């Protein structure tokens, strides 16, 4: 047939609650995605290996295999984006999933528009990683520009001085833009393994970064706190302010 539309990416849903699977099926198929489904983690790993979906939506509480274990095992051989669905109230569960290799999490109950936005972010980040060797080392979000090659930061075209630690935090968030980076990862990478629980270090430096980068540091638009988990650098389309 002339003008055939290319098929949308395939998404693997690993979720044991039939109602949620049905909700996801209806919503995602209506938005053009092809789906694979299973209620079990082991079968999910098999489908991931055999069918090679473009993205996985994963429940943490599976009957046969914990979602964190699923993620760790998948990460031994696959870089497919994984979005966790979590009804668990403990923030540590989300942290464990992210540190095991999940790309993002969505807390139940959730709206389909939020999930669709997270899916687009995961695909965008995956494409960016795949093409990173050829891309220009300049990151822009809204009024903020970070030149990774020159190690310079600009807000509305004006250079902003960042301390070495502030710059390290910012570049880690840039490299994971629109994805949450846990406090433990930031502390371990910047201060070393012995500081993994000293979150007050981060709060101080993120606070000073906000004062330099945000119009209103008390109501940040870019450097977003994910309570109890970590931080996310929000990607916003470039403004006309240069």
C-alpha positions in Angstrom: 0.0 0.0 0.0 1.4 3.4 -0.9 2.4 5.7 2.0 2.8 2.9 4.5 3.6 4.1 8.0 6.6 2.6 9.7 5.7 0.4 12.6 6.0 1.9 16.1 8.5 0.4 18.5 7.6 -2.8 20.4 7.2 -2.5 24.2 7.4 -5.4 26.6 5.1 -5.2 29.6 6.2 -7.4 32.6 3.3 -6.9 35.0 1.3 -9.5 37.0 -1.9 -7.4 37.6 -4.4 -8.1 34.8 -6.2 -4.7 35.2 -3.0 -2.7 34.8 -1.9 -4.8 31.8 -5.3 -4.2 30.2 -5.0 -0.4 30.9 -1.5 -0.4 29.4 -2.6 -2.5 26.4 -5.5 -0.2 25.5 -3.6 3.0 26.0 -0.3 2.1 24.3 -1.9 0.3 21.3 -4.1 3.4 20.8 -0.9 5.4 20.6 0.6 3.1 18.0 2.8 0.8 20.0 3.1 -2.9 19.5 3.1 -4.9 22.7 4.4 -8.0 24.2 3.0 -9.0 27.6 3.8 -11.4 30.4 3.0 -11.6 34.2 6.2 -13.3 35.0 9.8 -12.1 35.3 11.5 -15.3 33.9 9.3 -15.3 30.8 10.0 -11.5 30.5 13.7 -12.1 30.3 13.1 -14.8 27.7 10.9 -12.4 25.6 13.5 -9.7 26.0 16.2 -12.0 24.6 14.2 -13.5 21.8 12.0 -10.6 20.6 14.3 -7.7 21.4 11.7 -5.1 22.3 12.6 -1.4 22.2 11.6 -0.8 25.8 10.4 -2.6 28.9 7.7 -1.5 31.4 8.4 -3.5 34.5 6.5 -4.1 37.8 8.7 -4.5 40.8 6.4 -7.0 42.6 6.4 -10.0 40.3 5.3 -13.5 41.6 8.4 -15.4 40.5 11.2 -12.8 40.2 11.7 -9.5 41.9 11.8 -6.5 39.5 15.2 -5.4 40.8 16.6 -8.9 40.1 15.0 -8.8 36.6 16.8 -5.5 35.9 20.2 -6.7 37.2 20.0 -9.8 35.0 18.8 -7.9 32.0 21.6 -5.4 32.4 24.2 -8.2 32.1 23.5 -8.3 28.4 21.0 -5.7 27.3 20.9 -1.9 27.4 17.2 -1.7 26.5 15.4 1.2 28.4 13.5 -0.1 31.4 10.8 1.9 33.1 9.7 0.6 36.5 6.1 0.7 37.7 6.1 0.8 41.5 3.3 0.7 44.0 5.8 0.3 46.8 5.9 3.1 49.4 9.6 2.7 50.4 11.8 5.0 48.4 14.6 2.5 48.8 12.8 0.1 46.4 12.9 2.8 43.7 16.6 3.5 44.5 17.5 -0.2 44.3 15.8 -0.5 40.9 17.5 2.6 39.5 20.9 1.5 40.8 20.3 -2.0 39.3 20.0 -0.3 35.9 16.4 0.9 35.4 16.1 4.1 33.4 13.1 5.6 35.2 10.2 4.8 37.5 6.5 5.7 37.6 4.6 5.4 40.8 1.2 3.7 40.9 -1.4 4.9 40.4 -0.3 6.8 37.4 -1.8 8.6 34.4 -1.2 7.5 30.8 0.1 10.9 29.8 2.8 10.8 32.4 3.8 7.3 31.3 3.8 8.3 27.6 6.1 11.3 28.4 8.5 9.0 30.3 8.5 6.5 27.4 9.4 9.4 25.0 12.2 10.5 27.3 13.6 6.9 27.5 13.6 6.6 23.7 15.2 10.0 23.3 17.9 9.1 25.8 18.5 5.7 24.2 18.8 7.4 20.7 21.2 10.0 22.2 23.5 7.3 23.7 23.5 5.4 20.4 24.6 8.5 18.5 26.8 10.0 21.2 30.0 9.4 19.3 28.9 11.7 16.5 27.0 14.4 18.4 28.3 17.9 19.4 29.3 18.0 23.1 26.9 20.9 23.9 23.8 20.4 26.0 21.0 22.9 26.1 17.8 23.0 28.2 15.8 26.2 28.2 18.1 29.1 29.1 20.9 26.8 30.2 23.8 25.7 28.0 26.6 23.4 29.1 29.6 23.0 26.8 31.2 19.8 27.9 34.2 20.2 25.7 35.1 23.6 27.0 33.8 22.9 30.5 31.7 26.1 30.5 28.1 26.9 31.7 25.9 29.6 30.3 22.5 31.0 31.5 20.8 33.2 28.9 24.0 33.6 27.0 26.0 34.7 30.1 28.8 32.5 31.4 28.3 31.3 34.9 31.1 30.2 37.2 30.6 26.8 38.8 32.9 25.3 41.4 34.5 21.9 40.4 32.0 20.0 42.5 29.0 21.9 41.2 30.2 21.3 37.7 30.6 17.5 38.4 27.1 17.3 39.7 25.7 19.3 36.8 27.6 17.1 34.2 26.3 13.9 35.8 22.8 15.2 35.5 23.4 16.4 31.9 24.6 13.0 30.9 21.4 11.5 32.4 19.1 14.4 31.3 15.4 13.9 32.1 16.3 10.8 34.1 16.6 10.6 37.9 20.1 10.1 39.3 20.1 8.7 42.8 21.7 10.5 45.7 23.9 7.4 46.3 25.2 7.5 42.8 26.0 11.2 42.9 27.7 10.9 46.3 29.7 7.8 45.3 30.9 9.2 42.0 31.8 12.6 43.3 32.9 12.1 46.9 33.7 8.4 46.9 32.2 5.2 48.4 32.6 6.3 52.0 30.1 9.2 51.5 27.2 7.3 50.0 24.8 8.2 52.9 25.8 11.9 53.4 23.0 13.5 51.5 23.5 16.9 53.1 26.6 17.4 50.9 24.4 17.2 47.9 21.7 19.4 49.2 24.2 22.2 49.9 25.7 22.0 46.4 22.4 21.6 44.5 21.2 24.6 46.4 24.1 26.7 45.2 23.7 25.4 41.7 20.0 26.4 41.8 21.0 29.9 42.9 23.2 30.2 39.8 21.0 28.5 37.2 17.4 29.0 38.2 15.4 32.2 38.1 13.7 31.2 41.3 15.9 28.8 43.3 13.0 28.1 45.7 10.8 27.0 42.7 13.3 25.2 40.4 12.4 24.7 36.8 15.5 22.7 35.8 17.1 21.0 38.8 14.2 18.9 40.2 14.3 17.0 43.5 12.8 13.5 43.4 12.0 13.2 47.2 14.0 10.5 49.0 15.6 9.3 45.7 17.7 11.9 44.0 17.7 14.6 41.3 16.6 15.0 37.7 17.7 17.7 35.2 14.5 18.6 33.3 14.9 19.1 29.5 13.0 22.1 28.3 12.8 23.4 24.7 15.2 26.2 24.1 13.7 29.7 24.6 14.2 32.7 22.4 16.4 34.4 25.0 19.6 32.8 23.5 
